[in-house]
Amino acid sequence: MGMRHYGCMVDLLGRAWRLKEAYELIKRMPMKPNETVLGAMIGVCWIHSDMKMAKQVFKMIGADSATCANSHNVLMSNIHAASEKW
């Protein structure tokens, strides 16, 4: 399974309210998750306003700051705003 497939699976699981399963899939990937996969995970965290899970994903991104895109920071800001955590 390629990186695109992992991104799609993460998105599908997340949209089905199965965020923990999506996160576990990312952790079990045989390769390092890229911006697409992590972005999909942050996106579903935003959809469901799950700040706790988003913080876990950001810790994963923090291990490789080159992976962290500006769009991820914007999504994290939106998650905080949706959760009224200014």
Biopython code that builds the backbone (N, CA, C, O; Angstrom):
import numpy as np
from Bio.PDB.StructureBuilder import StructureBuilder

atoms = [
    (1, "MET", "N", (0.849, -1.170, 0.000)),
    (1, "MET", "CA", (0.000, 0.000, 0.000)),
    (1, "MET", "C", (0.896, 1.234, 0.000)),
    (1, "MET", "O", (1.852, 1.314, 0.771)),
    (2, "GLY", "N", (0.583, 2.192, -0.865)),
    (2, "GLY", "CA", (1.375, 3.406, -0.991)),
    (2, "GLY", "C", (0.910, 4.514, -0.054)),
    (2, "GLY", "O", (-0.100, 4.392, 0.640)),
    (3, "MET", "N", (1.672, 5.586, -0.058)),
    (3, "MET", "CA", (1.401, 6.711, 0.833)),
    (3, "MET", "C", (0.029, 7.318, 0.575)),
    (3, "MET", "O", (-0.664, 7.702, 1.518)),
    (4, "ARG", "N", (-0.374, 7.409, -0.694)),
    (4, "ARG", "CA", (-1.698, 7.956, -1.019)),
    (4, "ARG", "C", (-2.808, 7.109, -0.405)),
    (4, "ARG", "O", (-3.803, 7.636, 0.092)),
    (5, "HIS", "N", (-2.624, 5.790, -0.448)),
    (5, "HIS", "CA", (-3.628, 4.898, 0.119)),
    (5, "HIS", "C", (-3.741, 5.102, 1.631)),
    (5, "HIS", "O", (-4.840, 5.090, 2.184)),
    (6, "TYR", "N", (-2.608, 5.286, 2.286)),
    (6, "TYR", "CA", (-2.643, 5.538, 3.735)),
    (6, "TYR", "C", (-3.372, 6.847, 4.024)),
    (6, "TYR", "O", (-4.167, 6.922, 4.961)),
    (7, "GLY", "N", (-3.107, 7.865, 3.232)),
    (7, "GLY", "CA", (-3.798, 9.135, 3.410)),
    (7, "GLY", "C", (-5.308, 8.991, 3.261)),
    (7, "GLY", "O", (-6.077, 9.558, 4.037)),
    (8, "CYS", "N", (-5.721, 8.223, 2.253)),
    (8, "CYS", "CA", (-7.153, 7.982, 2.038)),
    (8, "CYS", "C", (-7.770, 7.197, 3.190)),
    (8, "CYS", "O", (-8.872, 7.508, 3.640)),
    (9, "MET", "N", (-7.058, 6.181, 3.665)),
    (9, "MET", "CA", (-7.566, 5.373, 4.771)),
    (9, "MET", "C", (-7.704, 6.208, 6.044)),
    (9, "MET", "O", (-8.692, 6.088, 6.769)),
    (10, "VAL", "N", (-6.718, 7.043, 6.307)),
    (10, "VAL", "CA", (-6.780, 7.915, 7.484)),
    (10, "VAL", "C", (-7.986, 8.837, 7.382)),
    (10, "VAL", "O", (-8.717, 9.020, 8.355)),
    (11, "ASP", "N", (-8.192, 9.416, 6.208)),
    (11, "ASP", "CA", (-9.317, 10.315, 5.995)),
    (11, "ASP", "C", (-10.648, 9.579, 6.165)),
    (11, "ASP", "O", (-11.551, 10.080, 6.834)),
    (12, "LEU", "N", (-10.773, 8.402, 5.566)),
    (12, "LEU", "CA", (-12.019, 7.635, 5.662)),
    (12, "LEU", "C", (-12.316, 7.213, 7.098)),
    (12, "LEU", "O", (-13.445, 7.350, 7.570)),
    (13, "LEU", "N", (-11.302, 6.701, 7.790)),
    (13, "LEU", "CA", (-11.506, 6.301, 9.183)),
    (13, "LEU", "C", (-11.893, 7.499, 10.036)),
    (13, "LEU", "O", (-12.803, 7.414, 10.862)),
    (14, "GLY", "N", (-11.212, 8.598, 9.839)),
    (14, "GLY", "CA", (-11.500, 9.793, 10.623)),
    (14, "GLY", "C", (-12.897, 10.324, 10.392)),
    (14, "GLY", "O", (-13.582, 10.703, 11.342)),
    (15, "ARG", "N", (-13.326, 10.356, 9.149)),
    (15, "ARG", "CA", (-14.666, 10.863, 8.845)),
    (15, "ARG", "C", (-15.748, 9.936, 9.387)),
    (15, "ARG", "O", (-16.894, 10.348, 9.564)),
    (16, "ALA", "N", (-15.381, 8.683, 9.649)),
    (16, "ALA", "CA", (-16.320, 7.714, 10.231)),
    (16, "ALA", "C", (-16.227, 7.717, 11.761)),
    (16, "ALA", "O", (-16.660, 6.765, 12.411)),
    (17, "TRP", "N", (-15.665, 8.778, 12.331)),
    (17, "TRP", "CA", (-15.505, 8.935, 13.780)),
    (17, "TRP", "C", (-14.595, 7.874, 14.393)),
    (17, "TRP", "O", (-14.730, 7.559, 15.575)),
    (18, "ARG", "N", (-13.684, 7.326, 13.618)),
    (18, "ARG", "CA", (-12.763, 6.299, 14.118)),
    (18, "ARG", "C", (-11.350, 6.878, 14.150)),
    (18, "ARG", "O", (-10.424, 6.328, 13.554)),
    (19, "LEU", "N", (-11.202, 8.003, 14.862)),
    (19, "LEU", "CA", (-9.945, 8.731, 14.910)),
    (19, "LEU", "C", (-8.827, 7.916, 15.551)),
    (19, "LEU", "O", (-7.683, 7.967, 15.099)),
    (20, "LYS", "N", (-9.150, 7.166, 16.596)),
    (20, "LYS", "CA", (-8.115, 6.356, 17.252)),
    (20, "LYS", "C", (-7.572, 5.300, 16.300)),
    (20, "LYS", "O", (-6.368, 5.043, 16.278)),
    (21, "GLU", "N", (-8.448, 4.691, 15.519)),
    (21, "GLU", "CA", (-8.005, 3.694, 14.542)),
    (21, "GLU", "C", (-7.135, 4.339, 13.470)),
    (21, "GLU", "O", (-6.141, 3.757, 13.036)),
    (22, "ALA", "N", (-7.513, 5.540, 13.045)),
    (22, "ALA", "CA", (-6.723, 6.255, 12.041)),
    (22, "ALA", "C", (-5.336, 6.575, 12.595)),
    (22, "ALA", "O", (-4.336, 6.421, 11.895)),
    (23, "TYR", "N", (-5.275, 7.017, 13.843)),
    (23, "TYR", "CA", (-4.003, 7.340, 14.479)),
    (23, "TYR", "C", (-3.130, 6.082, 14.615)),
    (23, "TYR", "O", (-1.925, 6.126, 14.366)),
    (24, "GLU", "N", (-3.741, 4.984, 15.006)),
    (24, "GLU", "CA", (-3.000, 3.719, 15.128)),
    (24, "GLU", "C", (-2.475, 3.262, 13.774)),
    (24, "GLU", "O", (-1.371, 2.725, 13.685)),
    (25, "LEU", "N", (-3.256, 3.471, 12.723)),
    (25, "LEU", "CA", (-2.810, 3.114, 11.372)),
    (25, "LEU", "C", (-1.556, 3.904, 11.017)),
    (25, "LEU", "O", (-0.608, 3.350, 10.461)),
    (26, "ILE", "N", (-1.548, 5.194, 11.337)),
    (26, "ILE", "CA", (-0.375, 6.026, 11.062)),
    (26, "ILE", "C", (0.838, 5.500, 11.821)),
    (26, "ILE", "O", (1.937, 5.422, 11.271)),
    (27, "LYS", "N", (0.637, 5.144, 13.078)),
    (27, "LYS", "CA", (1.757, 4.647, 13.887)),
    (27, "LYS", "C", (2.293, 3.313, 13.377)),
    (27, "LYS", "O", (3.477, 3.018, 13.542)),
    (28, "ARG", "N", (1.426, 2.501, 12.754)),
    (28, "ARG", "CA", (1.831, 1.177, 12.266)),
    (28, "ARG", "C", (2.333, 1.180, 10.826)),
    (28, "ARG", "O", (2.740, 0.139, 10.310)),
    (29, "MET", "N", (2.307, 2.333, 10.179)),
    (29, "MET", "CA", (2.743, 2.389, 8.785)),
    (29, "MET", "C", (4.182, 1.892, 8.656)),
    (29, "MET", "O", (5.015, 2.191, 9.512)),
    (30, "PRO", "N", (4.486, 1.138, 7.596)),
    (30, "PRO", "CA", (5.856, 0.635, 7.424)),
    (30, "PRO", "C", (6.844, 1.719, 6.999)),
    (30, "PRO", "O", (8.057, 1.510, 7.031)),
    (31, "MET", "N", (6.316, 2.882, 6.601)),
    (31, "MET", "CA", (7.178, 4.003, 6.238)),
    (31, "MET", "C", (6.788, 5.203, 7.086)),
    (31, "MET", "O", (5.747, 5.209, 7.742)),
    (32, "LYS", "N", (7.638, 6.211, 7.060)),
    (32, "LYS", "CA", (7.387, 7.418, 7.830)),
    (32, "LYS", "C", (6.228, 8.190, 7.188)),
    (32, "LYS", "O", (6.246, 8.415, 5.978)),
    (33, "PRO", "N", (5.217, 8.603, 7.975)),
    (33, "PRO", "CA", (4.097, 9.332, 7.386)),
    (33, "PRO", "C", (4.549, 10.676, 6.826)),
    (33, "PRO", "O", (5.377, 11.369, 7.417)),
    (34, "ASN", "N", (3.990, 11.021, 5.684)),
    (34, "ASN", "CA", (4.358, 12.291, 5.059)),
    (34, "ASN", "C", (3.322, 13.361, 5.375)),
    (34, "ASN", "O", (2.394, 13.145, 6.154)),
    (35, "GLU", "N", (3.502, 14.510, 4.757)),
    (35, "GLU", "CA", (2.621, 15.661, 4.985)),
    (35, "GLU", "C", (1.177, 15.348, 4.625)),
    (35, "GLU", "O", (0.258, 15.833, 5.284)),
    (36, "THR", "N", (0.966, 14.555, 3.605)),
    (36, "THR", "CA", (-0.392, 14.215, 3.162)),
    (36, "THR", "C", (-1.130, 13.406, 4.215)),
    (36, "THR", "O", (-2.278, 13.704, 4.546)),
    (37, "VAL", "N", (-0.477, 12.393, 4.736)),
    (37, "VAL", "CA", (-1.096, 11.517, 5.735)),
    (37, "VAL", "C", (-1.363, 12.291, 7.022)),
    (37, "VAL", "O", (-2.460, 12.219, 7.576)),
    (38, "LEU", "N", (-0.371, 13.024, 7.493)),
    (38, "LEU", "CA", (-0.538, 13.783, 8.733)),
    (38, "LEU", "C", (-1.547, 14.915, 8.548)),
    (38, "LEU", "O", (-2.307, 15.228, 9.464)),
    (39, "GLY", "N", (-1.555, 15.522, 7.369)),
    (39, "GLY", "CA", (-2.538, 16.561, 7.076)),
    (39, "GLY", "C", (-3.959, 16.015, 7.072)),
    (39, "GLY", "O", (-4.883, 16.680, 7.541)),
    (40, "ALA", "N", (-4.137, 14.804, 6.542)),
    (40, "ALA", "CA", (-5.456, 14.165, 6.551)),
    (40, "ALA", "C", (-5.912, 13.941, 7.993)),
    (40, "ALA", "O", (-7.079, 14.150, 8.325)),
    (41, "MET", "N", (-4.985, 13.516, 8.838)),
    (41, "MET", "CA", (-5.331, 13.267, 10.237)),
    (41, "MET", "C", (-5.698, 14.560, 10.954)),
    (41, "MET", "O", (-6.675, 14.600, 11.703)),
    (42, "ILE", "N", (-4.931, 15.604, 10.732)),
    (42, "ILE", "CA", (-5.245, 16.894, 11.354)),
    (42, "ILE", "C", (-6.583, 17.419, 10.826)),
    (42, "ILE", "O", (-7.362, 18.020, 11.566)),
    (43, "GLY", "N", (-6.835, 17.185, 9.547)),
    (43, "GLY", "CA", (-8.102, 17.617, 8.951)),
    (43, "GLY", "C", (-9.305, 16.969, 9.610)),
    (43, "GLY", "O", (-10.296, 17.646, 9.882)),
    (44, "VAL", "N", (-9.237, 15.675, 9.871)),
    (44, "VAL", "CA", (-10.380, 15.018, 10.521)),
    (44, "VAL", "C", (-10.473, 15.414, 11.989)),
    (44, "VAL", "O", (-11.563, 15.422, 12.560)),
    (45, "CYS", "N", (-9.348, 15.742, 12.603)),
    (45, "CYS", "CA", (-9.403, 16.269, 13.974)),
    (45, "CYS", "C", (-10.163, 17.591, 13.982)),
    (45, "CYS", "O", (-10.934, 17.866, 14.901)),
    (46, "TRP", "N", (-9.942, 18.404, 12.957)),
    (46, "TRP", "CA", (-10.646, 19.682, 12.843)),
    (46, "TRP", "C", (-12.136, 19.454, 12.615)),
    (46, "TRP", "O", (-12.966, 20.124, 13.229)),
    (47, "ILE", "N", (-12.480, 18.515, 11.739)),
    (47, "ILE", "CA", (-13.884, 18.222, 11.450)),
    (47, "ILE", "C", (-14.631, 17.858, 12.734)),
    (47, "ILE", "O", (-15.772, 18.272, 12.936)),
    (48, "HIS", "N", (-13.973, 17.077, 13.603)),
    (48, "HIS", "CA", (-14.618, 16.594, 14.824)),
    (48, "HIS", "C", (-14.231, 17.411, 16.060)),
    (48, "HIS", "O", (-14.596, 17.046, 17.178)),
    (49, "SER", "N", (-13.501, 18.507, 15.871)),
    (49, "SER", "CA", (-13.042, 19.374, 16.971)),
    (49, "SER", "C", (-12.371, 18.571, 18.082)),
    (49, "SER", "O", (-12.621, 18.797, 19.266)),
    (50, "ASP", "N", (-11.517, 17.631, 17.684)),
    (50, "ASP", "CA", (-10.813, 16.777, 18.650)),
    (50, "ASP", "C", (-9.407, 17.338, 18.884)),
    (50, "ASP", "O", (-8.445, 16.943, 18.226)),
    (51, "MET", "N", (-9.319, 18.259, 19.829)),
    (51, "MET", "CA", (-8.057, 18.926, 20.098)),
    (51, "MET", "C", (-7.031, 17.969, 20.720)),
    (51, "MET", "O", (-5.833, 18.086, 20.461)),
    (52, "LYS", "N", (-7.498, 17.037, 21.529)),
    (52, "LYS", "CA", (-6.591, 16.081, 22.172)),
    (52, "LYS", "C", (-5.846, 15.243, 21.126)),
    (52, "LYS", "O", (-4.627, 15.087, 21.201)),
    (53, "MET", "N", (-6.576, 14.717, 20.169)),
    (53, "MET", "CA", (-5.955, 13.904, 19.124)),
    (53, "MET", "C", (-5.056, 14.766, 18.241)),
    (53, "MET", "O", (-3.983, 14.326, 17.829)),
    (54, "ALA", "N", (-5.488, 15.987, 17.949)),
    (54, "ALA", "CA", (-4.687, 16.899, 17.119)),
    (54, "ALA", "C", (-3.342, 17.166, 17.787)),
    (54, "ALA", "O", (-2.317, 17.237, 17.110)),
    (55, "LYS", "N", (-3.340, 17.314, 19.104)),
    (55, "LYS", "CA", (-2.084, 17.545, 19.821)),
    (55, "LYS", "C", (-1.161, 16.336, 19.703)),
    (55, "LYS", "O", (0.054, 16.492, 19.588)),
    (56, "GLN", "N", (-1.731, 15.128, 19.730)),
    (56, "GLN", "CA", (-0.915, 13.917, 19.560)),
    (56, "GLN", "C", (-0.287, 13.892, 18.169)),
    (56, "GLN", "O", (0.878, 13.527, 18.013)),
    (57, "VAL", "N", (-1.060, 14.277, 17.170)),
    (57, "VAL", "CA", (-0.540, 14.297, 15.797)),
    (57, "VAL", "C", (0.553, 15.351, 15.682)),
    (57, "VAL", "O", (1.566, 15.125, 15.021)),
    (58, "PHE", "N", (0.354, 16.507, 16.324)),
    (58, "PHE", "CA", (1.370, 17.551, 16.278)),
    (58, "PHE", "C", (2.653, 17.123, 16.975)),
    (58, "PHE", "O", (3.738, 17.550, 16.582)),
    (59, "LYS", "N", (2.548, 16.292, 17.997)),
    (59, "LYS", "CA", (3.758, 15.745, 18.625)),
    (59, "LYS", "C", (4.502, 14.877, 17.621)),
    (59, "LYS", "O", (5.731, 14.898, 17.555)),
    (60, "MET", "N", (3.746, 14.119, 16.845)),
    (60, "MET", "CA", (4.334, 13.279, 15.814)),
    (60, "MET", "C", (5.011, 14.150, 14.747)),
    (60, "MET", "O", (6.100, 13.828, 14.273)),
    (61, "ILE", "N", (4.358, 15.246, 14.379)),
    (61, "ILE", "CA", (4.927, 16.163, 13.398)),
    (61, "ILE", "C", (6.144, 16.851, 13.973)),
    (61, "ILE", "O", (7.136, 17.057, 13.274)),
    (62, "GLY", "N", (6.074, 17.209, 15.252)),
    (62, "GLY", "CA", (7.170, 17.906, 15.914)),
    (62, "GLY", "C", (8.480, 17.145, 15.868)),
    (62, "GLY", "O", (9.553, 17.747, 15.910)),
    (63, "ALA", "N", (8.400, 15.835, 15.783)),
    (63, "ALA", "CA", (9.607, 15.012, 15.682)),
    (63, "ALA", "C", (10.341, 15.293, 14.383)),
    (63, "ALA", "O", (11.549, 15.075, 14.293)),
    (64, "ASP", "N", (9.623, 15.776, 13.374)),
    (64, "ASP", "CA", (10.208, 16.123, 12.082)),
    (64, "ASP", "C", (9.629, 17.456, 11.647)),
    (64, "ASP", "O", (8.636, 17.498, 10.922)),
    (65, "SER", "N", (10.242, 18.542, 12.084)),
    (65, "SER", "CA", (9.695, 19.870, 11.815)),
    (65, "SER", "C", (9.633, 20.193, 10.323)),
    (65, "SER", "O", (8.874, 21.077, 9.925)),
    (66, "ALA", "N", (10.404, 19.506, 9.492)),
    (66, "ALA", "CA", (10.350, 19.733, 8.047)),
    (66, "ALA", "C", (9.000, 19.285, 7.486)),
    (66, "ALA", "O", (8.568, 19.787, 6.447)),
    (67, "THR", "N", (8.330, 18.351, 8.158)),
    (67, "THR", "CA", (7.035, 17.848, 7.712)),
    (67, "THR", "C", (5.919, 18.836, 8.004)),
    (67, "THR", "O", (4.890, 18.833, 7.328)),
    (68, "CYS", "N", (6.115, 19.672, 8.996)),
    (68, "CYS", "CA", (5.068, 20.590, 9.436)),
    (68, "CYS", "C", (4.892, 21.724, 8.432)),
    (68, "CYS", "O", (5.784, 22.554, 8.256)),
    (69, "ALA", "N", (3.765, 21.752, 7.793)),
    (69, "ALA", "CA", (3.459, 22.799, 6.812)),
    (69, "ALA", "C", (2.661, 23.906, 7.486)),
    (69, "ALA", "O", (2.052, 23.699, 8.535)),
    (70, "ASN", "N", (2.672, 25.070, 6.878)),
    (70, "ASN", "CA", (1.886, 26.184, 7.410)),
    (70, "ASN", "C", (0.411, 25.839, 7.486)),
    (70, "ASN", "O", (-0.282, 26.283, 8.401)),
    (71, "SER", "N", (-0.082, 25.045, 6.529)),
    (71, "SER", "CA", (-1.497, 24.673, 6.541)),
    (71, "SER", "C", (-1.845, 23.866, 7.786)),
    (71, "SER", "O", (-2.963, 23.966, 8.292)),
    (72, "HIS", "N", (-0.900, 23.064, 8.290)),
    (72, "HIS", "CA", (-1.138, 22.307, 9.518)),
    (72, "HIS", "C", (-1.303, 23.255, 10.697)),
    (72, "HIS", "O", (-2.149, 23.038, 11.565)),
    (73, "ASN", "N", (-0.491, 24.307, 10.725)),
    (73, "ASN", "CA", (-0.603, 25.285, 11.803)),
    (73, "ASN", "C", (-1.940, 26.020, 11.744)),
    (73, "ASN", "O", (-2.540, 26.308, 12.780)),
    (74, "VAL", "N", (-2.398, 26.319, 10.548)),
    (74, "VAL", "CA", (-3.691, 26.978, 10.389)),
    (74, "VAL", "C", (-4.802, 26.060, 10.877)),
    (74, "VAL", "O", (-5.711, 26.507, 11.578)),
    (75, "LEU", "N", (-4.740, 24.775, 10.513)),
    (75, "LEU", "CA", (-5.756, 23.832, 10.977)),
    (75, "LEU", "C", (-5.756, 23.714, 12.497)),
    (75, "LEU", "O", (-6.818, 23.643, 13.116)),
    (76, "MET", "N", (-4.569, 23.693, 13.098)),
    (76, "MET", "CA", (-4.496, 23.606, 14.559)),
    (76, "MET", "C", (-5.114, 24.852, 15.182)),
    (76, "MET", "O", (-5.803, 24.761, 16.198)),
    (77, "SER", "N", (-4.877, 25.993, 14.591)),
    (77, "SER", "CA", (-5.486, 27.232, 15.073)),
    (77, "SER", "C", (-7.009, 27.148, 14.970)),
    (77, "SER", "O", (-7.718, 27.576, 15.880)),
    (78, "ASN", "N", (-7.508, 26.601, 13.871)),
    (78, "ASN", "CA", (-8.955, 26.436, 13.688)),
    (78, "ASN", "C", (-9.554, 25.464, 14.700)),
    (78, "ASN", "O", (-10.673, 25.665, 15.170)),
    (79, "ILE", "N", (-8.808, 24.411, 15.034)),
    (79, "ILE", "CA", (-9.275, 23.446, 16.035)),
    (79, "ILE", "C", (-9.400, 24.143, 17.386)),
    (79, "ILE", "O", (-10.391, 23.958, 18.093)),
    (80, "HIS", "N", (-8.407, 24.935, 17.742)),
    (80, "HIS", "CA", (-8.472, 25.687, 18.998)),
    (80, "HIS", "C", (-9.663, 26.630, 19.000)),
    (80, "HIS", "O", (-10.381, 26.719, 19.996)),
    (81, "ALA", "N", (-9.880, 27.331, 17.901)),
    (81, "ALA", "CA", (-10.996, 28.272, 17.815)),
    (81, "ALA", "C", (-12.337, 27.549, 17.925)),
    (81, "ALA", "O", (-13.236, 28.016, 18.623)),
    (82, "ALA", "N", (-12.476, 26.409, 17.239)),
    (82, "ALA", "CA", (-13.729, 25.645, 17.291)),
    (82, "ALA", "C", (-14.003, 25.118, 18.697)),
    (82, "ALA", "O", (-15.156, 24.968, 19.102)),
    (83, "SER", "N", (-12.931, 24.839, 19.434)),
    (83, "SER", "CA", (-13.069, 24.337, 20.809)),
    (83, "SER", "C", (-13.142, 25.475, 21.824)),
    (83, "SER", "O", (-13.208, 25.247, 23.032)),
    (84, "GLU", "N", (-13.130, 26.718, 21.302)),
    (84, "GLU", "CA", (-13.134, 27.916, 22.132)),
    (84, "GLU", "C", (-11.978, 27.924, 23.126)),
    (84, "GLU", "O", (-12.132, 28.334, 24.276)),
    (85, "LYS", "N", (-10.819, 27.465, 22.662)),
    (85, "LYS", "CA", (-9.581, 27.443, 23.461)),
    (85, "LYS", "C", (-8.659, 28.500, 22.901)),
    (85, "LYS", "O", (-7.650, 28.176, 22.274)),
    (86, "TRP", "N", (-8.986, 29.748, 23.117)),
    (86, "TRP", "CA", (-8.196, 30.846, 22.581)),
    (86, "TRP", "C", (-6.941, 30.988, 23.377)),
    (86, "TRP", "O", (-6.124, 31.864, 23.091)),
]
sb = StructureBuilder()
sb.init_structure("model")
sb.init_model(0)
sb.init_chain("A")
sb.init_seg("    ")
for serial, (resi, resn, name, xyz) in enumerate(atoms, 1):
    if name == "N":
        sb.init_residue(resn, " ", resi, " ")
    sb.init_atom(name, np.array(xyz, "f"), 0.0, 1.0, " ", f" {name:<3s}", serial, name[0])
structure = sb.get_structure()
